[in-house]
Amino acid sequence: SVPEEVVESVGGAVQARQVGRLSVVGSNKVTGPIIESFYEGFIARLDRHLKSGFPYLLGSRPSAADFAILGQLHPMIALDKETSHITRNLSNRVCSYYSLATD
C-alpha cells in the first residue's frame, strides 16, 4: 500500500499539471461552447441512430466502434455529475445504450 502522504503529493502534482494544461488541450472560453455544441450534436445523432432500431452502431452486436464510443461516454455518463445530467436530459436512449453495453 502507498502511504497517504505520497498519494496526496503525487495526486496534487498530477492535478496541477492537468488543470494547467486545460487552456491548451481542453475547454476554455473559446473552445468550451464548441465542445459543448459538438457533444450535444453527437448525442442527438447517436439517439437518432438508436431510435431507428439499431441496438449498436453497426448492427445487432457491439463492435469496436461501440467500445470506442463507450470509452468516451463513460466519464460523461458515469463519472461527471454535470455532464451526466446534460446527457440524460438530451437522451435517455443513449444512457440506456451505455448501460446495456457496459452491463
Residue pairs with C-beta under 8 A, 6 or more apart in sequence:
22 28
27 35
39 76
39 83
39 86
40 86
40 90
43 87
43 90
43 91
43 94
44 90
44 91
46 69
46 91
46 94
46 97
47 90
47 91
47 93
47 94
49 57
50 93
50 94
50 97
51 93
54 60
55 97
55 100
56 62
56 63
56 66
56 97
56 101
57 63
57 65
57 66
57 69
58 65
58 66
62 101
66 101
70 98
70 101
70 102
73 87
73 94
73 98
74 98
74 102
75 83
76 83
76 84
76 87
77 83
77 84
77 87
77 95
77 98
78 84
78 98
87 94
87 95
88 95
